[in-house]
Amino acid sequence: MRVHRVLASRRVARVVVLAIAAFVSTKTAAADLTLDVATMPRVGTIDPRFQSYNIEMVEVTGGRFWKPYGAGSTKAELFAARPPIDLHDDRLRKLAATLAPAYLRVSGTWANSTFFADSETPPAAPPAGFKGVLTRQQWRDVIDFSHAVDAPIVASFAISAGTRDTEGRWSPEQARRLLTFTRSAGGEIAAAEFMNEPDLPTIGGAPAHYDAAAYGRDFAAFRTFMKSTAPDVTILGAGTIGTGADARARFAVSAAGVDAVSYHHYGALSTRCSGDRTAKQALSDEWLARTGKTFALYKTLRDRLAPNKPIWLTETAETACGGNRWAATFIDTFRYLDQLGRLAKAGVQVVMHNTLAASDYGLLDERTHLPRPNYWAALLWRRLMGTTVFDAGVAQQPGFHVYAHCARDMPDGVALLVINNDRRTQRRLTLSAASQRYTLASATPQDGTIRLNGSTLALGASDEIPTLKGEAAAAGTITFAPATITFLTVANAGNANCR
């Protein structure tokens, strides 16, 4: 009996091993894909300043903004007072300049009710109908920063009670003063939204009962003013954040007057605003796909109401209200880079990350201005991914995403972005050409550091940017470890679109 039991036990073990092997083989086979870089079809191009960022108006003026999470905490008070950001800080300027060319958007909810003090002596307190004050010197600092880092300004204007006449209609006087001063100070506003997120009028400081009809009336006045006063400024709109009836209504009443469609996207609210997202969900395909679903709505509206006009995403980040705690870690880099790849392929021209250096979703730490993982990811995108976009010809699979562009500053080169957001399974991709490999990883996805080909990325002496070196990968099958992101560059790819 004992012998029979041993034999039976061995037979069971063999069956289990074969079953596991079959399962692993099935999962591996599903990820075995082949890509021919020479034959990938071109699907479009993106703006050279595609990858851009926000500095919120409240950062420029100083005021209460989303308070970062404390050490060990998962929840924070909503807001914390902060002084104006130092736009002359050497590290801030150096790191922003490495992302050039870009756009610098100075806007946000607080901009809707910020008074521009068009004198060298600003008032001690905001005038009636405003909540903040922007001084001439603060705006000069924005202009100087914009020039220093090659990032033309994108703005919005005050729309609160202080800008309105006795009948509640918007007056352009504040906008006129800001535009006039900008020109006199040698600055450039490249594009402008009328107001920030008009589908959240109460939060945004608009008058009571500010509906779509009132917004449409004011937007028409804004457009007339801009076309006569600053005709070279690209009018963006509607700059809405929602996907419901309020956003659609405001889009409808402004679409005919915009030069480019703009919208905002946050996949959810952060913990500080009672959001229910968890770190475990941050690598899921459902989470990564949310940006595409929002875009699909706005593309449908664009096609119907503003055909052929370009689309800009002028504000986005991990989650609204400053981001979750892991927005400052490698775990959000999957969202950040997948969003860039996904939207570039879909035809979005510009994506503006919120923020450059404030709260938990900043590319840089707000106190030290040291790079976070998303900054390093942004820098690699900037250096490797060009403006011509391909269909990689690789079927998207759960947990595995491949995006392709012409390589930047590499004639006849192709750059690939390969994201393995599966936490457990290796994936494989076969290339017929040799490549240079840049793999981003961390000890754990929630690590606050990031490694490139095994080496931790950090600034050197005098804030020197480290050399971002690739590793040679021979033609053939390339393996991608779980929870990693890889850029591949192929020289002399033979794709006619990159010559």
JOLINNOR-V542864 format. One record per residue. N is the residue number from 0. RES is the residue in three letters. OMEGA is omega in degrees with one decimal (* if undefined). NEAR is the number of other C-alpha atoms within 10 Angstrom. Layout:
n=N res=RES omega=OMEGA near=NEAR
n=N res=RES omega=OMEGA near=NEAR
//
This chain:
n=0 res=MET omega=-178.4 near=6
n=1 res=ARG omega=178.8 near=7
n=2 res=VAL omega=179.0 near=8
n=3 res=HIS omega=-179.6 near=9
n=4 res=ARG omega=179.1 near=10
n=5 res=VAL omega=179.6 near=11
n=6 res=LEU omega=178.3 near=12
n=7 res=ALA omega=-180.0 near=12
n=8 res=SER omega=178.8 near=12
n=9 res=ARG omega=178.7 near=12
n=10 res=ARG omega=178.2 near=12
n=11 res=VAL omega=-179.0 near=12
n=12 res=ALA omega=179.9 near=12
n=13 res=ARG omega=178.2 near=12
n=14 res=VAL omega=179.7 near=12
n=15 res=VAL omega=-179.8 near=12
n=16 res=VAL omega=179.1 near=12
n=17 res=LEU omega=179.1 near=12
n=18 res=ALA omega=178.8 near=12
n=19 res=ILE omega=-179.9 near=12
n=20 res=ALA omega=178.9 near=12
n=21 res=ALA omega=-179.6 near=12
n=22 res=PHE omega=179.8 near=12
n=23 res=VAL omega=179.7 near=13
n=24 res=SER omega=179.2 near=12
n=25 res=THR omega=-179.2 near=11
n=26 res=LYS omega=179.9 near=14
n=27 res=THR omega=-179.1 near=14
n=28 res=ALA omega=179.9 near=12
n=29 res=ALA omega=-177.4 near=13
n=30 res=ALA omega=179.6 near=22
n=31 res=ASP omega=-174.8 near=15
n=32 res=LEU omega=178.6 near=16
n=33 res=THR omega=-177.9 near=16
n=34 res=LEU omega=177.0 near=16
n=35 res=ASP omega=-174.1 near=16
n=36 res=VAL omega=-176.5 near=25
n=37 res=ALA omega=-173.5 near=18
n=38 res=THR omega=-179.8 near=16
n=39 res=MET omega=179.8 near=20
n=40 res=PRO omega=175.9 near=16
n=41 res=ARG omega=177.5 near=19
n=42 res=VAL omega=178.8 near=15
n=43 res=GLY omega=176.4 near=17
n=44 res=THR omega=177.2 near=19
n=45 res=ILE omega=177.6 near=20
n=46 res=ASP omega=175.4 near=19
n=47 res=PRO omega=177.9 near=17
n=48 res=ARG omega=-177.2 near=22
n=49 res=PHE omega=-178.1 near=23
n=50 res=GLN omega=-174.9 near=23
n=51 res=SER omega=-172.5 near=26
n=52 res=TYR omega=179.2 near=29
n=53 res=ASN omega=157.6 near=25
n=54 res=ILE omega=-174.3 near=21
n=55 res=GLU omega=178.1 near=25
n=56 res=MET omega=-179.3 near=26
n=57 res=VAL omega=172.3 near=25
n=58 res=GLU omega=-178.3 near=22
n=59 res=VAL omega=-176.1 near=22
n=60 res=THR omega=-166.9 near=21
n=61 res=GLY omega=-178.8 near=18
n=62 res=GLY omega=-176.6 near=18
n=63 res=ARG omega=-179.5 near=15
n=64 res=PHE omega=-175.8 near=19
n=65 res=TRP omega=-177.3 near=20
n=66 res=LYS omega=177.5 near=20
n=67 res=PRO omega=177.2 near=24
n=68 res=TYR omega=176.0 near=20
n=69 res=GLY omega=-179.6 near=11
n=70 res=ALA omega=176.7 near=7
n=71 res=GLY omega=-177.4 near=7
n=72 res=SER omega=174.4 near=9
n=73 res=THR omega=-177.8 near=12
n=74 res=LYS omega=-179.7 near=17
n=75 res=ALA omega=167.6 near=17
n=76 res=GLU omega=-176.2 near=12
n=77 res=LEU omega=-170.7 near=16
n=78 res=PHE omega=172.4 near=16
n=79 res=ALA omega=178.1 near=13
n=80 res=ALA omega=178.1 near=12
n=81 res=ARG omega=174.4 near=15
n=82 res=PRO omega=175.8 near=12
n=83 res=PRO omega=177.3 near=14
n=84 res=ILE omega=178.8 near=22
n=85 res=ASP omega=-177.5 near=15
n=86 res=LEU omega=174.3 near=18
n=87 res=HIS omega=179.3 near=13
n=88 res=ASP omega=-173.8 near=11
n=89 res=ASP omega=-178.1 near=13
n=90 res=ARG omega=179.5 near=17
n=91 res=LEU omega=-179.2 near=22
n=92 res=ARG omega=-177.8 near=17
n=93 res=LYS omega=-177.3 near=15
n=94 res=LEU omega=176.0 near=23
n=95 res=ALA omega=-177.9 near=27
n=96 res=ALA omega=180.0 near=18
n=97 res=THR omega=177.4 near=16
n=98 res=LEU omega=-178.2 near=23
n=99 res=ALA omega=-2.0 near=19
n=100 res=PRO omega=-179.5 near=19
n=101 res=ALA omega=166.2 near=26
n=102 res=TYR omega=174.7 near=28
n=103 res=LEU omega=178.3 near=28
n=104 res=ARG omega=176.2 near=30
n=105 res=VAL omega=-173.0 near=21
n=106 res=SER omega=-179.2 near=28
n=107 res=GLY omega=-176.7 near=22
n=108 res=THR omega=-176.0 near=21
n=109 res=TRP omega=-179.7 near=23
n=110 res=ALA omega=-178.1 near=29
n=111 res=ASN omega=-176.4 near=29
n=112 res=SER omega=178.7 near=24
n=113 res=THR omega=-179.5 near=27
n=114 res=PHE omega=173.6 near=29
n=115 res=PHE omega=-178.4 near=24
n=116 res=ALA omega=-174.0 near=19
n=117 res=ASP omega=175.7 near=16
n=118 res=SER omega=-179.5 near=11
n=119 res=GLU omega=177.2 near=9
n=120 res=THR omega=-176.8 near=10
n=121 res=PRO omega=177.8 near=16
n=122 res=PRO omega=-179.3 near=13
n=123 res=ALA omega=-179.9 near=7
n=124 res=ALA omega=178.9 near=11
n=125 res=PRO omega=174.1 near=18
n=126 res=PRO omega=178.7 near=14
n=127 res=ALA omega=179.1 near=11
n=128 res=GLY omega=177.6 near=17
n=129 res=PHE omega=-179.8 near=22
n=130 res=LYS omega=-179.7 near=18
n=131 res=GLY omega=-178.8 near=21
n=132 res=VAL omega=172.8 near=25
n=133 res=LEU omega=-178.2 near=22
n=134 res=THR omega=175.6 near=20
n=135 res=ARG omega=-177.1 near=20
n=136 res=GLN omega=177.6 near=15
n=137 res=GLN omega=179.1 near=19
n=138 res=TRP omega=172.7 near=20
n=139 res=ARG omega=179.1 near=16
n=140 res=ASP omega=176.3 near=17
n=141 res=VAL omega=-179.6 near=23
n=142 res=ILE omega=-180.0 near=22
n=143 res=ASP omega=177.0 near=17
n=144 res=PHE omega=179.1 near=23
n=145 res=SER omega=178.1 near=24
n=146 res=HIS omega=-174.4 near=16
n=147 res=ALA omega=-174.3 near=15
n=148 res=VAL omega=179.5 near=21
n=149 res=ASP omega=-179.8 near=19
n=150 res=ALA omega=176.8 near=24
n=151 res=PRO omega=-171.3 near=22
n=152 res=ILE omega=166.7 near=23
n=153 res=VAL omega=-171.3 near=23
n=154 res=ALA omega=164.3 near=23
n=155 res=SER omega=-171.1 near=24
n=156 res=PHE omega=178.5 near=26
n=157 res=ALA omega=-179.8 near=29
n=158 res=ILE omega=-174.0 near=31
n=159 res=SER omega=-173.0 near=24
n=160 res=ALA omega=-178.8 near=20
n=161 res=GLY omega=-179.8 near=20
n=162 res=THR omega=-167.3 near=22
n=163 res=ARG omega=178.1 near=16
n=164 res=ASP omega=-175.1 near=10
n=165 res=THR omega=178.0 near=7
n=166 res=GLU omega=177.4 near=6
n=167 res=GLY omega=180.0 near=16
n=168 res=ARG omega=-178.6 near=17
n=169 res=TRP omega=175.4 near=22
n=170 res=SER omega=-177.3 near=18
n=171 res=PRO omega=-171.9 near=18
n=172 res=GLU omega=178.4 near=13
n=173 res=GLN omega=178.4 near=19
n=174 res=ALA omega=179.4 near=22
n=175 res=ARG omega=-179.0 near=16
n=176 res=ARG omega=-179.5 near=13
n=177 res=LEU omega=177.9 near=20
n=178 res=LEU omega=-179.3 near=18
n=179 res=THR omega=-179.5 near=15
n=180 res=PHE omega=179.3 near=18
n=181 res=THR omega=178.8 near=18
n=182 res=ARG omega=-177.9 near=12
n=183 res=SER omega=-179.9 near=10
n=184 res=ALA omega=177.5 near=14
n=185 res=GLY omega=-178.0 near=11
n=186 res=GLY omega=179.2 near=20
n=187 res=GLU omega=167.2 near=19
n=188 res=ILE omega=-174.5 near=23
n=189 res=ALA omega=-176.6 near=18
n=190 res=ALA omega=-177.7 near=19
n=191 res=ALA omega=166.9 near=23
n=192 res=GLU omega=179.6 near=25
n=193 res=PHE omega=178.1 near=26
n=194 res=MET omega=178.2 near=29
n=195 res=ASN omega=173.3 near=30
n=196 res=GLU omega=-177.5 near=24
n=197 res=PRO omega=176.3 near=29
n=198 res=ASP omega=170.6 near=26
n=199 res=LEU omega=-170.9 near=17
n=200 res=PRO omega=-177.9 near=22
n=201 res=THR omega=177.5 near=12
n=202 res=ILE omega=-175.3 near=12
n=203 res=GLY omega=175.0 near=21
n=204 res=GLY omega=178.0 near=24
n=205 res=ALA omega=178.5 near=20
n=206 res=PRO omega=176.7 near=17
n=207 res=ALA omega=177.5 near=10
n=208 res=HIS omega=-178.8 near=9
n=209 res=TYR omega=-173.6 near=16
n=210 res=ASP omega=-177.3 near=16
n=211 res=ALA omega=179.9 near=21
n=212 res=ALA omega=178.7 near=12
n=213 res=ALA omega=177.7 near=17
n=214 res=TYR omega=179.5 near=25
n=215 res=GLY omega=177.5 near=20
n=216 res=ARG omega=-178.0 near=14
n=217 res=ASP omega=178.8 near=20
n=218 res=PHE omega=178.4 near=23
n=219 res=ALA omega=177.4 near=17
n=220 res=ALA omega=178.1 near=16
n=221 res=PHE omega=-179.2 near=21
n=222 res=ARG omega=178.4 near=19
n=223 res=THR omega=178.8 near=14
n=224 res=PHE omega=-176.7 near=17
n=225 res=MET omega=-177.7 near=21
n=226 res=LYS omega=178.2 near=13
n=227 res=SER omega=-173.8 near=9
n=228 res=THR omega=-176.1 near=14
n=229 res=ALA omega=-172.7 near=17
n=230 res=PRO omega=-179.3 near=12
n=231 res=ASP omega=-179.3 near=13
n=232 res=VAL omega=176.9 near=16
n=233 res=THR omega=178.5 near=18
n=234 res=ILE omega=178.9 near=25
n=235 res=LEU omega=175.9 near=27
n=236 res=GLY omega=7.1 near=29
n=237 res=ALA omega=-178.7 near=31
n=238 res=GLY omega=-178.9 near=27
n=239 res=THR omega=-177.6 near=25
n=240 res=ILE omega=-173.7 near=23
n=241 res=GLY omega=175.1 near=18
n=242 res=THR omega=-176.6 near=17
n=243 res=GLY omega=-174.2 near=10
n=244 res=ALA omega=-178.7 near=10
n=245 res=ASP omega=179.0 near=17
n=246 res=ALA omega=-178.9 near=21
n=247 res=ARG omega=-179.6 near=18
n=248 res=ALA omega=-180.0 near=16
n=249 res=ARG omega=173.4 near=24
n=250 res=PHE omega=-175.3 near=29
n=251 res=ALA omega=-175.4 near=18
n=252 res=VAL omega=-178.9 near=19
n=253 res=SER omega=-170.4 near=23
n=254 res=ALA omega=-176.8 near=23
n=255 res=ALA omega=-175.3 near=17
n=256 res=GLY omega=-177.9 near=19
n=257 res=VAL omega=171.8 near=21
n=258 res=ASP omega=176.6 near=17
n=259 res=ALA omega=178.1 near=22
n=260 res=VAL omega=173.9 near=31
n=261 res=SER omega=176.8 near=28
n=262 res=TYR omega=177.3 near=26
n=263 res=HIS omega=177.4 near=23
n=264 res=HIS omega=165.0 near=24
n=265 res=TYR omega=-177.2 near=19
n=266 res=GLY omega=-178.1 near=18
n=267 res=ALA omega=171.6 near=20
n=268 res=LEU omega=176.7 near=18
n=269 res=SER omega=179.9 near=22
n=270 res=THR omega=-177.0 near=22
n=271 res=ARG omega=174.6 near=23
n=272 res=CYS omega=174.5 near=18
n=273 res=SER omega=173.4 near=11
n=274 res=GLY omega=-174.1 near=15
n=275 res=ASP omega=178.5 near=10
n=276 res=ARG omega=176.7 near=16
n=277 res=THR omega=178.7 near=12
n=278 res=ALA omega=-179.7 near=15
n=279 res=LYS omega=-178.6 near=11
n=280 res=GLN omega=-168.6 near=12
n=281 res=ALA omega=177.3 near=22
n=282 res=LEU omega=-176.5 near=21
n=283 res=SER omega=176.5 near=17
n=284 res=ASP omega=178.7 near=17
n=285 res=GLU omega=-180.0 near=11
n=286 res=TRP omega=-179.0 near=14
n=287 res=LEU omega=-176.8 near=22
n=288 res=ALA omega=-175.4 near=15
n=289 res=ARG omega=179.9 near=17
n=290 res=THR omega=178.3 near=21
n=291 res=GLY omega=179.4 near=15
n=292 res=LYS omega=176.8 near=14
n=293 res=THR omega=177.9 near=18
n=294 res=PHE omega=-178.1 near=22
n=295 res=ALA omega=177.5 near=13
n=296 res=LEU omega=-177.3 near=13
n=297 res=TYR omega=175.6 near=21
n=298 res=LYS omega=177.7 near=22
n=299 res=THR omega=177.2 near=12
n=300 res=LEU omega=178.3 near=17
n=301 res=ARG omega=-177.0 near=22
n=302 res=ASP omega=-177.3 near=11
n=303 res=ARG omega=-170.3 near=12
n=304 res=LEU omega=-179.8 near=16
n=305 res=ALA omega=-171.6 near=21
n=306 res=PRO omega=174.5 near=14
n=307 res=ASN omega=178.3 near=12
n=308 res=LYS omega=-178.9 near=16
n=309 res=PRO omega=-178.4 near=20
n=310 res=ILE omega=176.4 near=22
n=311 res=TRP omega=169.1 near=24
n=312 res=LEU omega=-168.8 near=22
n=313 res=THR omega=173.2 near=29
n=314 res=GLU omega=178.9 near=28
n=315 res=THR omega=175.8 near=24
n=316 res=ALA omega=-176.2 near=26
n=317 res=GLU omega=172.4 near=28
n=318 res=THR omega=178.5 near=22
n=319 res=ALA omega=-179.6 near=22
n=320 res=CYS omega=171.6 near=24
n=321 res=GLY omega=179.0 near=28
n=322 res=GLY omega=173.1 near=28
n=323 res=ASN omega=-179.0 near=30
n=324 res=ARG omega=-177.1 near=27
n=325 res=TRP omega=174.1 near=21
n=326 res=ALA omega=-179.8 near=29
n=327 res=ALA omega=-175.5 near=27
n=328 res=THR omega=-179.2 near=22
n=329 res=PHE omega=-176.9 near=29
n=330 res=ILE omega=179.7 near=28
n=331 res=ASP omega=179.2 near=25
n=332 res=THR omega=176.0 near=29
n=333 res=PHE omega=176.9 near=22
n=334 res=ARG omega=-175.1 near=26
n=335 res=TYR omega=-176.1 near=21
n=336 res=LEU omega=176.6 near=21
n=337 res=ASP omega=178.4 near=23
n=338 res=GLN omega=177.9 near=20
n=339 res=LEU omega=-179.4 near=20
n=340 res=GLY omega=-177.5 near=23
n=341 res=ARG omega=-176.4 near=18
n=342 res=LEU omega=175.0 near=20
n=343 res=ALA omega=179.0 near=27
n=344 res=LYS omega=-179.2 near=23
n=345 res=ALA omega=177.1 near=18
n=346 res=GLY omega=175.9 near=19
n=347 res=VAL omega=-174.2 near=23
n=348 res=GLN omega=-176.6 near=22
n=349 res=VAL omega=175.3 near=26
n=350 res=VAL omega=-176.5 near=27
n=351 res=MET omega=-178.3 near=23
n=352 res=HIS omega=176.0 near=23
n=353 res=ASN omega=8.8 near=28
n=354 res=THR omega=170.7 near=23
n=355 res=LEU omega=-172.4 near=25
n=356 res=ALA omega=175.1 near=26
n=357 res=ALA omega=179.4 near=24
n=358 res=SER omega=-171.3 near=27
n=359 res=ASP omega=-178.6 near=28
n=360 res=TYR omega=177.9 near=31
n=361 res=GLY omega=173.5 near=27
n=362 res=LEU omega=178.9 near=29
n=363 res=LEU omega=174.7 near=25
n=364 res=ASP omega=-172.7 near=19
n=365 res=GLU omega=-179.7 near=19
n=366 res=ARG omega=-173.5 near=10
n=367 res=THR omega=-172.9 near=10
n=368 res=HIS omega=173.8 near=19
n=369 res=LEU omega=-176.8 near=17
n=370 res=PRO omega=169.1 near=22
n=371 res=ARG omega=-178.4 near=25
n=372 res=PRO omega=-178.6 near=26
n=373 res=ASN omega=176.5 near=26
n=374 res=TYR omega=-179.7 near=22
n=375 res=TRP omega=176.4 near=24
n=376 res=ALA omega=178.3 near=21
n=377 res=ALA omega=-178.8 near=19
n=378 res=LEU omega=176.9 near=17
n=379 res=LEU omega=176.4 near=16
n=380 res=TRP omega=-177.9 near=21
n=381 res=ARG omega=-174.4 near=20
n=382 res=ARG omega=-170.8 near=15
n=383 res=LEU omega=-171.6 near=22
n=384 res=MET omega=179.9 near=25
n=385 res=GLY omega=-172.7 near=24
n=386 res=THR omega=175.8 near=19
n=387 res=THR omega=-171.8 near=22
n=388 res=VAL omega=-179.5 near=28
n=389 res=PHE omega=159.0 near=24
n=390 res=ASP omega=-175.3 near=18
n=391 res=ALA omega=179.8 near=24
n=392 res=GLY omega=178.8 near=17
n=393 res=VAL omega=-180.0 near=16
n=394 res=ALA omega=178.5 near=12
n=395 res=GLN omega=-179.9 near=12
n=396 res=GLN omega=175.9 near=12
n=397 res=PRO omega=177.6 near=14
n=398 res=GLY omega=-176.5 near=20
n=399 res=PHE omega=-173.5 near=23
n=400 res=HIS omega=-177.6 near=20
n=401 res=VAL omega=177.4 near=23
n=402 res=TYR omega=-174.2 near=25
n=403 res=ALA omega=175.3 near=28
n=404 res=HIS omega=160.6 near=31
n=405 res=CYS omega=178.5 near=29
n=406 res=ALA omega=178.8 near=26
n=407 res=ARG omega=175.6 near=20
n=408 res=ASP omega=177.8 near=11
n=409 res=MET omega=-179.6 near=18
n=410 res=PRO omega=-178.1 near=15
n=411 res=ASP omega=177.8 near=19
n=412 res=GLY omega=177.0 near=25
n=413 res=VAL omega=176.6 near=31
n=414 res=ALA omega=178.3 near=28
n=415 res=LEU omega=171.1 near=24
n=416 res=LEU omega=-175.7 near=23
n=417 res=VAL omega=-175.6 near=23
n=418 res=ILE omega=172.3 near=27
n=419 res=ASN omega=-179.4 near=25
n=420 res=ASN omega=172.1 near=27
n=421 res=ASP omega=-175.7 near=18
n=422 res=ARG omega=-172.7 near=15
n=423 res=ARG omega=-167.8 near=11
n=424 res=THR omega=170.4 near=18
n=425 res=GLN omega=175.8 near=19
n=426 res=ARG omega=-178.7 near=23
n=427 res=ARG omega=177.8 near=21
n=428 res=LEU omega=-179.7 near=17
n=429 res=THR omega=175.5 near=15
n=430 res=LEU omega=179.6 near=19
n=431 res=SER omega=-177.2 near=15
n=432 res=ALA omega=175.0 near=18
n=433 res=ALA omega=-176.6 near=17
n=434 res=SER omega=168.0 near=26
n=435 res=GLN omega=-172.3 near=17
n=436 res=ARG omega=176.4 near=22
n=437 res=TYR omega=-175.7 near=24
n=438 res=THR omega=177.2 near=21
n=439 res=LEU omega=179.7 near=25
n=440 res=ALA omega=174.1 near=26
n=441 res=SER omega=179.5 near=21
n=442 res=ALA omega=170.7 near=12
n=443 res=THR omega=-179.3 near=13
n=444 res=PRO omega=-179.2 near=24
n=445 res=GLN omega=177.3 near=19
n=446 res=ASP omega=178.5 near=15
n=447 res=GLY omega=177.4 near=16
n=448 res=THR omega=179.9 near=21
n=449 res=ILE omega=-179.1 near=27
n=450 res=ARG omega=174.4 near=18
n=451 res=LEU omega=-176.9 near=21
n=452 res=ASN omega=174.7 near=17
n=453 res=GLY omega=-178.3 near=13
n=454 res=SER omega=-179.5 near=11
n=455 res=THR omega=179.4 near=12
n=456 res=LEU omega=178.6 near=20
n=457 res=ALA omega=176.4 near=18
n=458 res=LEU omega=177.3 near=12
n=459 res=GLY omega=178.2 near=9
n=460 res=ALA omega=-178.2 near=8
n=461 res=SER omega=178.5 near=8
n=462 res=ASP omega=178.2 near=13
n=463 res=GLU omega=175.3 near=12
n=464 res=ILE omega=179.3 near=15
n=465 res=PRO omega=175.3 near=11
n=466 res=THR omega=-179.8 near=7
n=467 res=LEU omega=-172.2 near=13
n=468 res=LYS omega=173.2 near=11
n=469 res=GLY omega=174.7 near=16
n=470 res=GLU omega=-178.2 near=13
n=471 res=ALA omega=174.4 near=13
n=472 res=ALA omega=-177.8 near=18
n=473 res=ALA omega=173.8 near=14
n=474 res=ALA omega=-178.0 near=13
n=475 res=GLY omega=-174.5 near=15
n=476 res=THR omega=177.5 near=15
n=477 res=ILE omega=-179.2 near=17
n=478 res=THR omega=-179.7 near=13
n=479 res=PHE omega=-177.7 near=20
n=480 res=ALA omega=177.3 near=20
n=481 res=PRO omega=176.0 near=18
n=482 res=ALA omega=175.9 near=24
n=483 res=THR omega=177.4 near=22
n=484 res=ILE omega=-175.4 near=24
n=485 res=THR omega=166.1 near=20
n=486 res=PHE omega=173.9 near=24
n=487 res=LEU omega=174.3 near=24
n=488 res=THR omega=-179.2 near=29
n=489 res=VAL omega=176.6 near=23
n=490 res=ALA omega=177.3 near=17
n=491 res=ASN omega=-175.0 near=18
n=492 res=ALA omega=178.4 near=24
n=493 res=GLY omega=177.7 near=17
n=494 res=ASN omega=-173.8 near=18
n=495 res=ALA omega=-178.3 near=12
n=496 res=ASN omega=-175.4 near=19
n=497 res=CYS omega=-178.1 near=22
n=498 res=ARG omega=* near=12
//
